[in-house]
Amino acid sequence: MLQPIIQNAGTTARERHLAKLASEQFFGLWSYPGLTRPAKKGVNKELADLTVIFGDDIILFSDKDIAWPSHPDTQVAWSRWYRESILASATQLWGAAKHLRGPTPAIYLDARCQVPFPLPTLSERTRIHLVAVAANSTLPAHDYFRTIGGPGSSGTLMHAFGAPDIVEGRRPFVVGDLDPLKPYIHILDEESLDRVVTELGTIGDFVHYLTEKEAAVRSGQLRMYSGEEELLAFYLQEARPDGYGNLSFAHRELNPDHWVYIPEGEWRAYESSAAYSVRTRMRELARSWHELIDPFSTAVLAADTGEANDTPLDMHEITLRVAASENLASRARLGTAFAEKYQSVPPGVRSSRAVSSQCHPGRIYIFVFVPWVWQSATYEEYREYRLSVMRAYAIVAPLKFAEATEFIVLGAQTRDATGGRSETMIYAKYDGPLDTQHIAQAHELMASEGIMADIPTLSSRGGAAQPALPRRFTRNEPCPCGSLKKNKKCCNIVGHRYSKIYAATIG
């Protein structure tokens, strides 16, 4: 039975702001303020101010709310603030990363370490990203740069690499790679944090940006940039076909005498360009996909998923994580396709649309709109029927899209006079060729129920007949999808040897 996940709210204003920002952009299901790690001796320690755990990626944030010292000498003030803010954050982050990579990487939701963190955390594929948030530097930095650079200079921190005096905190408002022998730490002032997170807009885009930046710095190609916004502008203007930005110089050999410096003014130029207008519009379109997923995240956290409350948490999480992993460009495409189809389906008609992911090759989304005939069925009966229709689409889909391995089937109520609305989502993953029973069942569903019958069937997906067919699952056995329901009340699988189906449902 699904249980509520109680999250900390943050103890300081900065921590609460960080938690709110992450929840709004990355979803609450994967964003956790104030997780705790058990101490070997004495008091348990906070892992980080915010931990985002999203599949193979963990992002640890440390935000030290250190007031700017009131010393008249900027150099002295900077050195003190740098030590208490940035270096203290680095110590916490490196300690947290070491704990997670250690032999007993347990983490807990509560300070007493009595409530274990409920989601999967580490695997051999896990990547850990470290972010130090340097709050309260923007105004003094703006005043300082204005005195040496003239009006219009930015108040964001400069970044330069390869000079010892920078990492020692002896150059005001300039930061670098704190220790090339340890995990890289991204240093963001409060203004840069808000801009980067909101402009990128998704957890996938944010992780990709951090990864590109770390590669650029650690490769030695990127030697200086005048502010985080300047690097962000450079990254976004180098758009790839899959919708991500790019720091192309990080992935090719340059002349040792050549290196990259990104000056001030890149962001201002980008912000006034047609490309930025396009991205702004894309961000607006992508918001509808976020708003579609967010209620699922909220419902799972509250253990309020209706009939799906007996579905294990990890099944909900993987289904939603797949849908949330789409980047901004892909979300704009998916959100637009869903809205257009929703508006175009006549009342009382079942209809569907298939849309491919832009950033995840081999992933297909199928939107299935099912009408509720309220005169002859209760809403609970309708939802059960709709789920059975969605599972039928998940069975037929791999015959229709031979190159795809992942399918998200999103079921929704067709527009009608009731004005009601609910969505259900299931995820199906196919790891190999289909067996003959699956193919036969898919053809039966196409013939009897008209499931995607108008889309050509691609026989190459079936492959050669399997030498050993899987056994049939009887109707009263536990469903092999793992839902803990009887087979007849779940997937009604007769032999899905190669598939996994996950479900997440809300009202």
C-alpha positions, -999 to 999 in steps of 0.1 A, spaced: 0 0 0 13 34 -10 23 56 20 26 94 22 61 108 19 67 136 44 91 162 31 110 188 51 101 224 42 136 239 48 147 257 80 159 290 65 144 314 39 171 304 14 165 267 19 127 272 15 133 293 -17 156 265 -31 130 239 -23 102 259 -39 123 265 -70 132 228 -74 96 217 -68 82 241 -94 107 231 -120 118 195 -112 86 182 -94 83 175 -57 85 137 -61 123 140 -68 132 171 -47 140 167 -10 152 195 14 172 185 44 177 147 40 199 133 68 228 109 69 237 90 100 269 101 118 294 76 130 296 94 163 275 121 177 247 141 160 234 130 126 243 153 97 222 170 70 232 155 37 226 187 18 202 217 18 184 201 -12 188 167 -28 173 160 -62 173 123 -70 162 115 -105 170 81 -118 207 79 -125 213 115 -115 217 130 -80 220 167 -76 232 180 -42 227 217 -34 244 235 -5 231 270 1 250 289 29 230 320 38 261 340 49 256 378 51 282 400 34 308 412 59 307 449 67 344 454 63 355 485 43 382 465 25 366 445 -3 394 420 -4 391 412 33 353 410 31 355 387 1 380 364 18 359 360 49 326 355 30 343 331 5 356 309 33 323 308 52 301 304 22 318 287 -8 344 267 10 320 256 37 295 245 10 323 226 -7 332 207 25 295 197 29 291 187 -7 323 166 -9 313 150 24 278 142 11 292 127 -22 317 106 -3 289 93 19 268 83 -11 298 66 -27 307 48 6 299 13 18 268 23 38 251 52 18 219 53 38 199 85 38 167 94 58 138 118 55 140 128 92 167 142 115 166 111 138 173 88 109 142 67 116 124 71 82 144 57 53 144 75 20 118 56 0 131 59 -35 160 40 -52 192 61 -49 225 46 -61 235 21 -88 267 16 -108 253 42 -133 247 70 -108 261 104 -115 264 129 -87 263 167 -95 274 192 -68 260 228 -67 271 254 -42 248 284 -40 267 315 -30 239 338 -17 243 375 -8 271 383 -32 252 399 -60 248 435 -47 284 439 -34 297 423 -67 277 447 -88 291 477 -68 327 463 -71 325 455 -109 309 489 -115 339 506 -100 364 487 -122 343 481 -153 320 510 -156 281 512 -156 263 481 -168 287 455 -153 269 424 -140 267 415 -104 271 378 -111 303 359 -101 331 356 -127 346 322 -133 383 316 -142 403 284 -141 440 275 -135 450 303 -112 458 294 -75 448 328 -61 412 322 -73 406 290 -54 424 305 -24 398 333 -24 422 361 -31 405 376 -62 372 393 -53 341 379 -69 360 354 -91 356 317 -85 370 286 -102 375 248 -99 379 244 -62 399 211 -64 406 194 -97 413 161 -78 378 160 -63 343 160 -78 336 193 -96 315 218 -78 293 243 -97 293 276 -80 262 298 -86 252 330 -70 215 335 -61 207 354 -93 224 328 -115 207 299 -98 172 313 -104 180 322 -140 196 289 -149 169 268 -133 140 287 -148 155 293 -183 164 256 -187 131 246 -172 134 209 -168 155 184 -147 168 169 -180 180 203 -194 195 212 -160 215 180 -157 227 182 -193 239 218 -188 258 209 -156 274 179 -175 284 200 -204 299 227 -182 319 203 -161 333 186 -193 343 220 -207 361 231 -175 378 197 -168 389 194 -204 409 226 -200 391 242 -230 370 267 -210 393 291 -192 371 320 -183 335 333 -185 323 366 -172 291 353 -155 269 323 -154 244 340 -177 270 345 -204 279 308 -204 242 299 -204 236 321 -234 265 304 -253 251 270 -244 215 277 -255 225 292 -288 244 260 -297 211 240 -300 212 204 -310 185 185 -330 174 167 -298 166 200 -281 195 203 -257 221 231 -258 257 224 -264 293 235 -255 308 219 -286 344 229 -277 343 206 -247 343 176 -269 370 183 -294 408 188 -293 419 224 -295 454 238 -300 470 240 -265 477 277 -271 440 283 -277 413 284 -251 378 297 -248 368 329 -230 332 340 -230 330 378 -224 303 399 -208 274 408 -231 265 373 -244 233 371 -224 221 406 -233 226 398 -270 209 365 -267 180 379 -247 172 404 -275 175 378 -303 148 359 -323 162 326 -309 154 337 -273 118 346 -284 115 311 -299 127 295 -266 104 317 -246 75 305 -266 88 269 -263 89 273 -225 53 285 -225 42 255 -246 61 231 -224 44 243 -193 12 223 -202 32 191 -201 45 201 -167 10 208 -155 -1 174 -168 26 156 -148 26 177 -116 -7 163 -102 7 128 -105 37 138 -85 16 155 -59 -8 125 -57 20 100 -52 37 121 -25 3 122 -7 -5 86 -13 -37 97 -29 -38 79 -63 -73 64 -60 -74 28 -71 -37 28 -78 -28 31 -41 -20 -6 -40 6 -1 -67 42 -1 -53 59 33 -51 87 23 -75 62 15 -102 46 50 -99 81 66 -98 95 50 -129 64 58 -149 64 94 -139 102 97 -142 101 87 -178 74 113 -186 93 140 -166 126 132 -182 116 150 -215 136 182 -221 119 215 -228 118 211 -266 102 176 -263 78 188 -237 66 216 -259 60 191 -287 42 166 -265 21 192 -246 10 208 -279 1 174 -294 -19 164 -264 -38 197 -262 -46 197 -299 -58 161 -298 -79 168 -267 -97 197 -284 -103 178 -317 -118 146 -304 -156 148 -307 -177 139 -276 -185 102 -273 -156 91 -296 -125 71 -287 -94 84 -304 -56 83 -301 -25 100 -312 11 87 -312 40 112 -307 77 104 -306 100 118 -279 124 144 -294 152 137 -269 148 100 -262 151 79 -294 130 48 -292 103 63 -270 67 67 -281 39 85 -263 3 73 -271 -25 96 -261 -57 77 -257 -90 96 -253 -118 75 -240 -154 88 -235 -174 82 -203 -209 71 -210 -222 82 -176 -257 70 -183 -246 33 -182 -214 32 -161 -202 47 -128 -170 67 -129 -151 40 -112 -163 15 -138 -153 39 -166 -118 43 -152 -113 5 -150 -125 2 -186 -102 30 -197 -72 14 -181 -80 -19 -199 -81 1 -232 -48 17 -224 -32 -17 -217 -45 -29 -250 -27 0 -267 5 -9 -248 3 -45 -262 -3 -34 -298 21 -6 -299 54 -26 -303 40 -41 -335 32 -7 -349 65 10 -340 93 -16 -346 122 6 -335 107 17 -302 114 1 -269 95 24 -245 59 34 -246 40 58 -224 3 54 -228 -16 85 -214 -53 79 -210 -77 108 -207 -114 115 -205 -129 128 -237 -144 163 -235 -181 160 -225 -209 178 -208 -198 167 -174 -168 189 -176 -148 163 -156 -113 154 -163 -88 127 -152 -56 112 -165 -41 78 -162 -5 69 -173 11 35 -179 47 27 -190 56 -3 -211 92 -13 -218 101 -40 -243 136 -55 -240 136 -79 -269 116 -95 -298 80 -103 -292 68 -139 -287 41 -155 -308 15 -152 -281 20 -115 -278 18 -111 -315 -14 -131 -317 -30 -111 -288 -20 -78 -305 -37 -89 -337 -68 -100 -319 -70 -66 -301 -66 -48 -335 -93 -69 -350 -118 -69 -322 -113 -35 -306 -98 -15 -335 -67 -7 -315 -45 13 -339 -59 -7 -367 -53 22 -392 -15 22 -386 5 -3 -407 18 -33 -387 56 -36 -389 63 -74 -389 100 -70 -383 94 -64 -346 82 -99 -341 114 -115 -353 118 -153 -356 95 -176 -337 108 -182 -302 122 -218 -297 106 -219 -262 74 -201 -257 67 -186 -223 40 -202 -201 5 -188 -200 -5 -169 -169 -39 -180 -157 -66 -153 -150 -64 -158 -112 -27 -157 -109 -9 -126 -97 -3 -104 -127 34 -106 -139 36 -69 -143 41 -66 -105 9 -47 -96 -1 -74 -70 -35 -76 -86 -50 -108 -102 -40 -112 -139 -77 -109 -150 -81 -76 -133 -48 -61 -145 -29 -68 -178 -45 -102 -186 -11 -112 -199 -9 -145 -217 28 -146 -223 47 -113 -221 81 -128 -218 100 -96 -228 78 -68 -214 75 -48 -182 44 -26 -176 42 0 -149 12 21 -140 5 53 -122 -31 65 -118 -48 96 -104 -82 112 -106 
